[in-house]
Structure formats: C-alpha cells, structure tokens
Amino acid sequence: MAITNDLTANAATQAAPKASSAEAAKPKSASLISSDFETFLRMLTTQMQNQDPLEPMKSDQLSVQLATFSGVEQQVRTNDLLSALSASFGATGLSEYSGWVGKDARASAPAYFDGSTPVSIDAKPPLRADTAFLVARDPSGAEVYRQSISATGGTISWDGSNNNGGKVLDGLYAFTVESASEGQPLDTVPAETYAKVSEARIENSAVYLILSGGVKVKAEEVTALRAADLP
C-alpha cells in the first residue's frame, strides 16, 4: 500500500549517516558499499516496523529482501578483507627489496651516462661466435659507438666514447651485442647493464625498481646485484 512505499522512501532519504573519521579513511569504493548496506538495513527495518496490519509483507518477499541483505553484508566483509590482504602483501613485497636500494642491479635495460661515470655492461655473445661487437645507441636508435669485444664476452666499461673519438652527451643509451661466425652474422642480442637502484615501488601489483636516470624495470627482470660503484 502507499503507506509502506512512502515510509520506505522517507527512510531511504533519512538513512544516510554522517561519515566518521574511520569511515573517511576507507577507500571510496568500500565507503560507498558500506553506505549502501546501512541504507538498505534502515529501509528494511523501517518497512517491517510500518507494515499495514491488514496487508503484511508476504513471506516470499521478506525472504528475498533478507537474502539481498545477506548478500550485501557478505560483499562488504569480502571487500574489507581483500583491502587488508592487499595492503599486507604490498608491504611485504616492498620489504623484500628494501636491501636492494643503493646497490647496482643488472638488467637488460638502457643505462644512464652522466657525462663522466663509466657504464658497466655485461656482454654475452652466443657460444658459437668467433667475433663480437658491442654497439651503443642513443634514444633515437642511432649508433654512437661500436667496439670489438672478446667472443667469450664479459664485463665491459664504457666511458662514453663515440665513433668520432669524442664523448657522447649525458643521457640514456641502449647496448646490443652483434656476433658472427666465420664471417657470417649470427645474432644481435641486448646487453645487460649495471645501474644503481634508487627506489622500489609497487605498480599494478608488480614490484618495480627505479634505476639511475629514471630507468624502470621489473624486479623479476634483475639478473644480478652487487655493491655499488664496482668497476
């Protein structure tokens, strides 16, 4: 009847409680769900208290509303639990990498040359190669330096020299290893570089390391760690 609908509508209008300081700290989505849950509870209580005695709510209607009430309650609890677990896992993940900050990490990524400090590069030609070259390229992809290296590879220190006998400008440079066997090209593969870790952060549930020059790599892509400033 009209009396039930009117009271339900009034209850919905008056049901929105003032947010407490604890609720203000919750994520926006969790606060909205909790607010909807409390509003629904107030509406249901008001509706049951103000039923028309001559036409009470049918049992099947009450069952549906109670089931809805139960579902909303479970959703609120599940979201709160997931938020707590996410925060816990995030803190745990970062703590594992706190000891990496300040160390040199090796990864297949561009390296930042600051104009004076040599870049440490790990070159790995294929086993069947008899000749190999280390190639440095600037952000545009242009070759700036080429050096013949041992076919067995190893760690190489690049001081910023270019093919003209001068020095490159400070910036990011990518390195590759070109190999050949008996004069026939074999492969061109990325070379790994060492760079100091300045920060560890979580983005989209993955841990990233921020290296010198702002280079960002996934923690899982790091293949070695060493004390900083080693040759």
C-alpha positions in Angstrom: 0.0 0.0 0.0 1.0 3.7 -0.3 1.8 3.9 3.4 4.6 1.3 3.1 6.1 2.8 0.0 6.1 6.3 1.4 7.7 5.2 4.7 10.3 3.3 2.8 11.2 6.3 0.6 11.4 8.5 3.7 13.7 6.0 5.4 16.0 6.0 2.3 16.1 9.8 2.4 17.0 10.0 6.1 19.2 6.9 6.3 22.5 8.4 5.1 24.6 8.6 8.3 27.4 11.1 8.8 30.8 9.7 7.9 33.0 9.1 10.9 36.8 9.7 10.8 37.3 5.9 10.5 35.0 5.7 7.5 36.7 8.6 5.9 39.9 6.7 5.8 38.4 3.8 3.8 38.8 3.5 0.1 36.0 5.3 -1.8 34.5 2.1 -3.2 34.4 0.4 0.2 32.7 3.5 1.7 30.1 3.5 -1.0 29.3 -0.2 -0.4 29.1 0.3 3.3 26.8 3.3 2.9 24.5 1.3 0.6 24.5 -1.6 3.1 23.5 0.7 6.0 20.8 2.4 3.9 19.4 -1.0 2.9 19.3 -2.1 6.5 17.5 1.0 7.7 15.0 0.8 4.8 14.2 -2.9 5.6 13.8 -2.2 9.3 11.5 0.8 8.7 9.4 -1.1 6.2 8.9 -4.0 8.7 8.0 -1.7 11.5 5.5 0.2 9.5 3.7 -2.6 7.7 -0.1 -2.3 7.2 -1.6 -4.9 9.6 -4.3 -5.6 7.1 -1.8 -6.3 4.3 1.5 -7.5 5.8 4.6 -8.3 3.8 4.4 -11.8 2.2 6.9 -14.3 3.4 8.4 -14.8 -0.1 9.0 -11.0 -0.3 10.6 -11.0 3.1 12.9 -13.9 2.1 14.0 -12.1 -1.0 14.9 -9.0 1.0 16.7 -10.9 3.7 18.7 -12.8 1.0 19.6 -9.4 -0.5 20.6 -8.1 2.9 22.8 -11.2 3.5 24.5 -10.8 0.1 25.3 -7.1 0.6 26.7 -7.9 4.1 29.0 -10.6 2.6 30.2 -8.2 -0.1 31.1 -5.6 2.4 33.1 -8.1 4.5 34.8 -9.6 1.4 35.9 -6.1 0.2 37.3 -5.2 3.6 39.2 -8.5 3.8 40.6 -8.1 0.3 41.7 -4.5 1.0 43.5 -5.6 4.2 45.2 -8.5 2.4 46.3 -6.3 -0.5 47.9 -3.8 1.9 49.6 -6.6 3.8 51.0 -8.2 0.6 52.2 -4.9 -0.7 54.1 -4.0 2.4 55.7 -7.5 2.5 56.7 -7.3 -1.2 58.5 -4.0 -0.7 60.3 -5.1 2.4 61.9 -7.9 0.5 63.5 -5.4 -1.9 64.5 -2.7 0.7 68.0 -4.1 0.8 68.4 -3.6 -3.0 68.3 0.2 -2.7 71.7 1.7 -3.1 73.1 -1.4 -4.9 73.9 -1.9 -8.5 71.3 -4.1 -10.3 72.0 -5.8 -13.6 69.2 -5.9 -16.2 68.5 -5.8 -19.9 67.7 -2.1 -20.0 69.1 1.2 -21.2 71.7 2.8 -18.9 72.2 6.4 -18.0 75.5 8.0 -18.8 76.1 11.1 -16.6 78.9 12.5 -18.7 81.8 11.2 -16.6 81.0 7.9 -14.7 81.6 4.8 -16.9 78.7 2.5 -17.6 79.3 -1.2 -16.7 78.0 -3.6 -19.4 77.7 -7.4 -19.3 78.0 -8.8 -22.9 77.2 -12.4 -23.7 77.8 -13.4 -27.4 76.5 -16.9 -28.5 78.8 -19.8 -27.8 79.5 -20.5 -31.5 80.5 -16.9 -32.2 84.2 -16.1 -33.1 83.8 -12.4 -33.4 81.6 -9.9 -31.5 80.9 -6.2 -31.3 79.4 -4.0 -28.5 77.1 -1.3 -30.0 75.8 1.7 -28.2 72.7 3.6 -29.5 71.1 6.9 -28.4 67.4 7.3 -27.6 66.7 7.8 -31.3 68.2 4.5 -32.2 71.2 6.0 -33.9 74.6 4.1 -33.4 77.0 6.2 -31.5 79.7 3.7 -30.6 81.0 0.3 -31.8 83.7 -1.7 -30.1 85.2 -5.1 -30.9 85.0 -7.4 -27.9 86.0 -10.9 -26.9 83.9 -13.7 -28.4 83.6 -15.1 -24.9 82.0 -11.9 -23.6 82.4 -10.4 -20.1 82.0 -7.2 -18.3 82.9 -4.1 -20.2 83.3 -0.5 -19.0 82.2 2.2 -21.5 83.5 5.7 -20.8 81.1 7.5 -23.1 83.4 7.4 -26.1 81.8 7.8 -29.6 82.8 6.6 -33.0 84.4 10.0 -33.8 86.8 9.8 -30.9 84.9 12.2 -28.8 82.4 11.9 -26.0 78.6 11.4 -26.1 76.3 13.7 -24.3 74.8 12.6 -21.0 71.6 10.7 -21.3 70.2 7.1 -21.8 71.9 4.6 -24.1 71.0 1.1 -25.1 73.5 -1.6 -25.8 73.5 -4.7 -28.0 76.0 -7.4 -28.9 76.4 -8.2 -32.6 78.1 -11.6 -33.2 79.3 -13.6 -36.2 80.9 -16.9 -37.0 83.4 -17.3 -39.9 82.3 -14.0 -41.3 78.6 -14.8 -41.2 76.3 -12.8 -38.9 74.8 -14.8 -36.1 72.7 -12.7 -33.9 72.1 -9.3 -32.3 71.0 -9.5 -28.6 70.5 -6.9 -25.9 73.4 -6.4 -23.5 72.7 -6.1 -19.8 73.8 -3.1 -17.9 74.5 -2.3 -14.2 72.8 0.7 -12.6 72.2 1.9 -9.0 68.8 1.2 -7.5 67.3 4.4 -6.1 63.8 3.2 -5.3 61.5 0.2 -5.1 57.8 0.7 -5.7 54.6 -1.3 -6.4 52.6 -0.6 -9.5 49.7 -2.8 -10.7 50.5 -5.5 -8.2 54.1 -5.8 -9.5 57.4 -4.6 -7.9 59.4 -2.1 -10.0 62.9 -0.8 -9.4 63.9 2.7 -10.3 67.5 2.9 -11.5 69.8 5.8 -12.3 68.4 8.2 -14.8 64.8 7.2 -14.0 65.0 3.8 -15.8 62.2 1.5 -14.5 62.5 -2.3 -14.6 60.5 -5.1 -13.0 62.3 -6.6 -10.0 61.9 -10.1 -11.6 64.0 -8.9 -14.6 67.1 -8.2 -12.5 69.7 -10.9 -13.1 72.4 -9.8 -10.6 73.1 -7.5 -7.7 76.4 -6.1 -6.5 77.8 -3.5 -4.2 77.5 0.0 -5.8 80.4 1.6 -7.7 82.3 -1.5 -8.6 84.0 -1.5 -12.0 
